[in-house]
Amino acid sequence: MPNQAPRAATNRFGFERIDHITSNFQTMKPALLWMEHVLGFEQLWEIAFHTNDVAAAQKRAHGSGLKSIVMWDPPSGLKFANNEPFRPFFKESQINLFSEDNRGDGVQHSALSVPDIVEAVRGLRARGVEFMPTPGAYYDALPERLRALTVGAIDEDLATLRELEILVDGGAPGRYLLQIFLKEAAGLHHDPEAGPFFFEIIQRKGDQGFGAGNFRALFEAIEREQQSTRGAGGVAPPPRLPRM
């Protein structure tokens, strides 16, 4: 028989490429300097916040915070987001808890881009893939939030986004992004030794940001997961992964 070229595997969910990679550090300054002076990257984006208000509502002693800086290579579009704990309550930050579980700094998540996030998420959910939950209050406030962001109307049905728990963010009329986060590997595979890494799925519709409004929603979702895993009351049981 004549030689036949192997057929490429199908990509049923339409994954296109890695949109960005996010890493967690106890302190990110050395990594930022290396990216700037060795790789020639430039700073693209920055955000910082704290969740003391959420902690008060949940009757916890205090919240925790995050600072994130995105570095990128303009010619290629390659982007690296970098997180560190935001004081005060450094040790209680979910970034610090990630380092404990990961036994050091490392990649928190990789974002995969798709052309149709609704169909991709619907298909993945039908196959039993689990995602980080989003509270219903997020969608109750979404229409007003989109107006405040000046995004205005979007193409997607809000009821469908609520059903699939897809997040929306943007910063200009008709320019927005949609994103969702899978559970971290330990929860996704029901194996504590699988670690804290997770995947993001993202569809960009004109917006090249990182979901500033959703960043906090993700942070709080991870914090809720950590609270349920480590126990209530802020008292952490032994780390999920063994120490080296």
SEVOMI-898500 format. One record per atom (N, C-alpha, C): z, y, x. Coordinates in steps of 0.1 Angstrom, whole numbers, padded with zeros to 4 digits, always signed. Layout:
<nodes>
ZYX ...
</nodes>
This chain:
<nodes>
+0000-0012+0008 +0000+0000+0000 +0000+0012+0009 -0007+0023+0005 -0007+0035+0012 +0007+0042+0012 +0010+0048+0023 +0024+0055+0023 +0024+0066+0013 +0035+0066+0006 +0037+0076-0004 +0049+0085-0001 +0048+0098-0002 +0059+0107+0001 +0070+0105-0009 +0083+0105-0005 +0094+0103-0014 +0094+0115-0024 +0098+0112-0036 +0100+0122-0046 +0113+0129-0045 +0112+0142-0046 +0125+0150-0045 +0134+0148-0056 +0147+0148-0054 +0156+0146-0064 +0156+0158-0074 +0158+0155-0087 +0157+0166-0097 +0170+0174-0096 +0170+0186-0101 +0181+0195-0101 +0183+0199-0116 +0189+0191-0123 +0190+0193-0138 +0197+0205-0143 +0205+0211-0134 +0213+0223-0138 +0207+0236-0133 +0197+0235-0125 +0190+0247-0120 +0197+0254-0108 +0205+0247-0101 +0212+0254-0089 +0201+0258-0079 +0202+0271-0075 +0192+0277-0067 +0196+0278-0052 +0207+0284-0050 +0212+0287-0036 +0227+0290-0036 +0232+0291-0024 +0246+0296-0023 +0246+0312-0024 +0252+0317-0033 +0253+0332-0035 +0262+0338-0025 +0274+0333-0023 +0283+0338-0014 +0294+0327-0011 +0301+0329+0000 +0312+0320+0003 +0325+0329+0005 +0336+0324-0001 +0349+0331-0001 +0359+0323+0007 +0366+0330+0017 +0376+0324+0025 +0389+0331+0023 +0400+0324+0025 +0414+0329+0024 +0420+0329+0038 +0427+0340+0041 +0433+0342+0054 +0448+0347+0052 +0457+0343+0061 +0470+0350+0061 +0468+0365+0065 +0459+0368+0074 +0454+0381+0077 +0440+0380+0081 +0431+0388+0075 +0417+0387+0076 +0411+0396+0087 +0418+0405+0092 +0413+0415+0102 +0405+0408+0113 +0411+0398+0120 +0403+0392+0131 +0389+0386+0126 +0389+0380+0114 +0376+0375+0109 +0366+0386+0106 +0371+0397+0101 +0363+0409+0098 +0357+0415+0110 +0365+0416+0121 +0360+0422+0133 +0350+0413+0140 +0352+0400+0139 +0342+0390+0144 +0329+0391+0137 +0330+0392+0123 +0317+0393+0116 +0310+0406+0119 +0317+0417+0121 +0311+0430+0124 +0305+0430+0138 +0313+0426+0148 +0309+0429+0162 +0301+0417+0168 +0303+0405+0163 +0295+0394+0168 +0283+0391+0159 +0285+0390+0146 +0274+0387+0137 +0266+0399+0133 +0272+0411+0134 +0264+0423+0130 +0265+0426+0115 +0275+0420+0108 +0276+0422+0094 +0282+0436+0091 +0280+0440+0079 +0285+0453+0074 +0294+0451+0062 +0303+0460+0059 +0312+0459+0048 +0304+0463+0035 +0305+0455+0025 +0297+0457+0012 +0306+0461+0001 +0319+0455+0000 +0327+0456-0012 +0341+0454-0009 +0350+0460-0017 +0365+0459-0014 +0372+0460-0027 +0383+0452-0028 +0392+0454-0040 +0406+0450-0036 +0416+0455-0043 +0430+0451-0041 +0438+0453-0054 +0447+0444-0057 +0455+0446-0069 +0467+0437-0068 +0477+0439-0077 +0489+0432-0078 +0492+0428-0092 +0499+0417-0095 +0501+0412-0108 +0515+0413-0113 +0523+0424-0109 +0536+0425-0114 +0537+0427-0129 +0527+0433-0135 +0527+0435-0149 +0526+0422-0157 +0518+0413-0151 +0516+0400-0158 +0529+0391-0156 +0535+0392-0144 +0548+0385-0142 +0558+0389-0152 +0559+0402-0154 +0569+0407-0164 +0567+0401-0178 +0554+0401-0182 +0551+0396-0195 +0554+0381-0196 +0554+0374-0185 +0556+0359-0184 +0571+0356-0181 +0579+0367-0180 +0593+0366-0177 +0596+0359-0163 +0587+0362-0154 +0589+0358-0140 +0594+0370-0132 +0600+0367-0121 +0607+0378-0113 +0597+0388-0108 +0585+0384-0104 +0575+0393-0098 +0562+0386-0098 +0551+0393-0096 +0538+0388-0094 +0534+0386-0079 +0522+0386-0077 +0517+0386-0063 +0504+0393-0062 +0498+0395-0051 +0486+0404-0049 +0476+0398-0040 +0465+0405-0040 +0453+0400-0032 +0445+0413-0028 +0440+0412-0015 +0431+0422-0010 +0419+0414-0006 +0407+0419-0010 +0394+0412-0007 +0384+0422-0001 +0377+0418+0010 +0367+0426+0016 +0355+0417+0017 +0343+0421+0013 +0331+0413+0014 +0322+0419+0026 +0318+0411+0035 +0310+0414+0046 +0296+0408+0043 +0285+0415+0047 +0272+0409+0045 +0262+0413+0055 +0251+0405+0056 +0240+0408+0065 +0229+0413+0056 +0226+0426+0056 +0216+0432+0047 +0202+0425+0048 +0197+0422+0059 +0183+0416+0059 +0182+0403+0052 +0192+0395+0054 +0192+0381+0047 +0199+0381+0034 +0208+0390+0031 +0216+0390+0019 +0227+0381+0020 +0230+0375+0031 +0241+0365+0033 +0254+0373+0031 +0263+0367+0023 +0276+0374+0020 +0288+0365+0022 +0298+0370+0028 +0311+0363+0030 +0322+0372+0024 +0329+0367+0014 +0341+0374+0008 +0353+0369+0015 +0363+0378+0018 +0374+0374+0026 +0387+0379+0019 +0397+0371+0017 +0409+0374+0010 +0421+0373+0019 +0431+0381+0016 +0444+0380+0022 +0455+0384+0012 +0467+0380+0014 +0478+0384+0004 +0480+0399+0005 +0483+0405-0007 +0485+0419-0008 +0500+0421-0010 +0507+0428-0001 +0521+0430-0003 +0524+0439-0015 +0536+0437-0021 +0548+0429-0016 +0547+0415-0020 +0558+0407-0018 +0559+0393-0021 +0548+0385-0015 +0546+0387-0002 +0536+0381+0006 +0536+0365+0004 +0548+0359+0006 +0549+0345+0005 +0546+0339-0008 +0548+0346-0019 +0545+0341-0032 +0530+0343-0036 +0522+0349-0028 +0508+0351-0032 +0501+0338-0032 +0492+0337-0042 +0484+0324-0043 +0475+0322-0031 +0472+0333-0023 +0465+0331-0011 +0474+0324-0001 +0486+0328+0000 +0496+0321+0009 +0498+0306+0005 +0498+0304-0008 +0500+0290-0013 +0487+0282-0010 +0476+0288-0010 +0463+0281-0006 +0465+0277+0008 +0469+0286+0017 +0471+0282+0031 +0480+0271+0033 +0491+0270+0025 +0500+0259+0026 +0493+0246+0022 +0486+0246+0011 +0479+0234+0007 +0468+0230+0016 +0461+0240+0021 +0449+0238+0030 +0454+0235+0044 +0466+0237+0047 +0472+0236+0061 +0465+0246+0070 +0463+0258+0065 +0457+0269+0073 +0447+0277+0065 +0441+0287+0072 +0431+0295+0066 +0418+0286+0064 +0410+0290+0054 +0398+0283+0052 +0390+0288+0040 +0379+0281+0037 +0370+0284+0026 +0377+0281+0013 +0379+0291+0004 +0385+0289-0009 +0374+0284-0019 +0362+0290-0019 +0352+0285-0028 +0338+0289-0024 +0328+0282-0029 +0314+0285-0027 +0308+0288-0040 +0300+0299-0041 +0294+0303-0054 +0279+0299-0054 +0276+0291-0064 +0262+0286-0065 +0255+0294-0076 +0243+0299-0074 +0236+0307-0083 +0227+0298-0092 +0225+0302-0105 +0217+0295-0114 +0209+0305-0122 +0197+0302-0128 +0190+0311-0136 +0194+0312-0150 +0202+0301-0155 +0207+0301-0169 +0220+0295-0169 +0231+0303-0168 +0244+0298-0167 +0249+0291-0180 +0244+0296-0191 +0249+0290-0204 +0244+0275-0204 +0232+0272-0201 +0227+0259-0202 +0234+0250-0191 +0235+0256-0179 +0242+0249-0168 +0256+0245-0172 +0264+0254-0177 +0278+0251-0180 +0279+0242-0192 +0270+0243-0202 +0270+0234-0213 +0267+0220-0209 +0257+0218-0200 +0254+0205-0195 +0265+0199-0186 +0272+0207-0178 +0282+0202-0170 +0295+0198-0178 +0298+0207-0188 +0309+0203-0197 +0306+0190-0204 +0294+0188-0209 +0290+0176-0216 +0292+0164-0207 +0292+0166-0194 +0294+0154-0185 +0308+0154-0179 +0317+0161-0185 +0331+0160-0182 +0336+0169-0171 +0328+0178-0166 +0332+0187-0155 +0342+0197-0161 +0354+0199-0154 +0364+0208-0159 +0364+0221-0152 +0367+0232-0159 +0366+0245-0154 +0380+0252-0156 +0382+0262-0148 +0395+0270-0149 +0395+0276-0163 +0406+0276-0171 +0406+0281-0184 +0406+0296-0184 +0401+0302-0195 +0401+0317-0197 +0408+0319-0210 +0418+0328-0211 +0425+0330-0223 +0416+0337-0234 +0418+0334-0246 +0410+0340-0257 +0411+0355-0257 +0422+0361-0253 +0424+0375-0253 +0413+0382-0244 +0408+0375-0234 +0397+0380-0225 +0385+0384-0234 +0382+0375-0243 +0370+0377-0252 +0372+0387-0263 +0385+0387-0267 +0388+0397-0278 +0385+0411-0272 +0388+0413-0260 +0387+0427-0253 +0373+0429-0247 +0365+0419-0247 +0352+0420-0240 +0342+0430-0245 +0340+0432-0258 +0331+0442-0263 +0335+0456-0258 +0347+0459-0259 +0352+0473-0255 +0351+0474-0240 +0354+0463-0233 +0353+0464-0218 +0339+0466-0214 +0329+0460-0220 +0315+0462-0216 +0311+0476-0219 +0316+0482-0229 +0313+0496-0232 +0320+0505-0221 +0332+0502-0218 +0339+0510-0207 +0332+0509-0194 +0326+0497-0191 +0319+0495-0178 +0305+0501-0179 +0301+0506-0190 +0288+0512-0193 +0277+0501-0193 +0280+0488-0194 +0270+0478-0194 +0263+0478-0207 +0271+0480-0218 +0265+0480-0231 +0262+0466-0236 +0251+0464-0243 +0247+0451-0249 +0242+0442-0238 +0245+0429-0240 +0241+0418-0231 +0232+0409-0239 +0224+0401-0232 +0215+0391-0239 +0222+0380-0245 +0234+0376-0240 +0241+0364-0244 +0249+0366-0256 +0251+0356-0264 +0259+0356-0276 +0274+0355-0272 +0282+0365-0276 +0296+0365-0272 +0304+0353-0277 +0300+0348-0288 +0307+0336-0293 +0304+0324-0284 +0292+0323-0279 +0288+0312-0269 +0296+0313-0256 +0297+0326-0251 +0304+0328-0239 +0319+0324-0241 +0325+0327-0252 +0339+0323-0255 +0340+0308-0256 +0331+0302-0262 +0331+0287-0264 +0331+0280-0250 +0322+0285-0241 +0320+0279-0228 +0329+0285-0217 +0337+0296-0221 +0346+0303-0212 +0339+0309-0200 +0328+0315-0202 +0320+0322-0192 +0325+0336-0191 +0326+0342-0179 +0331+0356-0177 +0319+0365-0175 +0321+0378-0178 +0311+0388-0177 +0316+0400-0170 +0308+0406-0161 +0312+0418-0154 +0300+0426-0151 +0301+0439-0148 +0290+0447-0144 +0294+0462-0142 +0285+0471-0140 +0288+0484-0137 +0277+0494-0140 +0267+0490-0147 +0256+0499-0151 +0249+0494-0163 +0243+0503-0171 +0236+0499-0183 +0226+0487-0181 +0229+0476-0188 +0220+0465-0188 +0220+0457-0175 +0230+0460-0166 +0231+0453-0153 +0244+0446-0152 +0244+0433-0152 +0257+0426-0152 +0256+0412-0146 +0266+0405-0145 +0266+0392-0140 +0275+0383-0149 +0272+0370-0148 +0280+0360-0156 +0285+0350-0145 +0298+0346-0147 +0303+0336-0137 +0314+0328-0144 +0316+0316-0137 +0327+0307-0142 +0331+0299-0129 +0344+0294-0130 +0349+0287-0118 +0354+0273-0122 +0349+0263-0115 +0354+0250-0117 +0369+0249-0112 +0376+0239-0117 +0389+0236-0113 +0389+0233-0098 +0400+0236-0091 +0400+0232-0077 +0399+0217-0076 +0395+0213-0064 +0392+0198-0062 +0404+0189-0066 +0416+0193-0062 +0427+0185-0066 +0428+0182-0081 +0426+0193-0089 +0426+0191-0103 +0414+0185-0109 +0402+0188-0103 +0390+0183-0108 +0389+0168-0106 +0394+0163-0094 +0393+0149-0091 +0406+0141-0094 +0416+0149-0099 +0429+0143-0102 +0435+0136-0090 +0434+0142-0079 +0439+0137-0066 +0445+0148-0058 +0458+0148-0056 +0464+0159-0048 +0459+0161-0034 +0454+0151-0028 +0449+0152-0015 +0434+0157-0014 +0428+0160-0026 +0414+0165-0026 +0414+0180-0021 +0426+0187-0022 +0427+0200-0017 +0424+0211-0027 +0425+0224-0022 +0424+0236-0031 +0410+0242-0032 +0400+0236-0026 +0386+0242-0027 +0380+0240-0041 +0372+0250-0045 +0365+0249-0058 +0352+0256-0057 +0343+0253-0067 +0330+0260-0068 +0330+0270-0079 +0322+0280-0077 +0319+0291-0087 +0304+0289-0091 +0301+0292-0103 +0287+0292-0108 +0285+0306-0112 +0273+0312-0108 +0271+0326-0110 +0256+0329-0114 +0254+0337-0124 +0241+0342-0127 +0241+0357-0126 +0232+0363-0118 +0231+0377-0117 +0220+0383-0125 +0223+0393-0133 +0213+0399-0142 +0213+0414-0138 +0210+0417-0125 +0208+0430-0121 +0220+0436-0113 +0232+0429-0114 +0244+0434-0108 +0246+0426-0095 +0249+0433-0084 +0251+0426-0071 +0265+0426-0066 +0274+0429-0076 +0288+0430-0072 +0294+0416-0072 +0308+0415-0073 +0315+0402-0073 +0324+0401-0085 +0321+0408-0096 +0330+0407-0107 +0343+0413-0105 +0344+0426-0102 +0357+0433-0099 +0366+0431-0111 +0361+0432-0123 +0370+0430-0135 +0374+0415-0137 +0366+0406-0132 +0369+0392-0134 +0377+0387-0122 +0377+0394-0111 +0384+0390-0099 +0399+0387-0102 +0405+0397-0110 +0419+0395-0113 +0420+0384-0123 +0411+0382-0132 +0412+0371-0142 +0412+0357-0134 +0403+0356-0124 +0403+0344-0116 +0417+0342-0108 +0421+0353-0102 +0434+0353-0095 +0445+0348-0104 +0446+0353-0116 +0456+0349-0125 +0455+0335-0130 +0442+0330-0131 +0440+0316-0135 +0445+0307-0125 +0442+0310-0112 +0446+0302-0101 +0461+0302-0100 +0467+0313-0102 +0482+0314-0102 +0488+0306-0113 +0482+0306-0125 +0487+0297-0136 +0487+0282-0132 +0475+0278-0125 +0474+0265-0121 +0485+0261-0111 +0487+0270-0101 +0497+0268-0091 +0511+0267-0097 +0514+0275-0107 +0527+0275-0113 +0529+0262-0120 +0519+0257-0127 +0520+0244-0135 +0521+0232-0125 +0514+0233-0113 +0515+0222-0104 +0528+0222-0096 +0533+0234-0092 +0544+0235-0084 +0557+0236-0092 +0556+0238-0105 +0569+0238-0113 +0572+0252-0117 +0579+0253-0128 +0583+0266-0134 +0594+0272-0126 +0595+0285-0129 +0606+0293-0122 +0603+0297-0108 +0591+0295-0103 +0588+0300-0090 +0593+0291-0079 +0599+0279-0082 +0605+0271-0072 +0594+0260-0069 +0589+0260-0057 +0578+0252-0053 +0583+0238-0048 +0578+0227-0054 +0581+0214-0048 +0574+0212-0035 +0575+0201-0029 +0569+0199-0016 +0554+0201-0017 +0547+0207-0007 +0533+0209-0007 +0525+0197-0011 +0514+0199-0018 +0506+0188-0024 +0499+0181-0012 +0496+0187-0001 +0489+0180+0010 +0499+0178+0021 +0498+0167+0028 +0507+0165+0039 +0505+0175+0051 +0515+0179+0058 +0514+0187+0069 +0509+0179+0082 +0502+0186+0090 +0498+0180+0103 +0510+0181+0112 
</nodes>
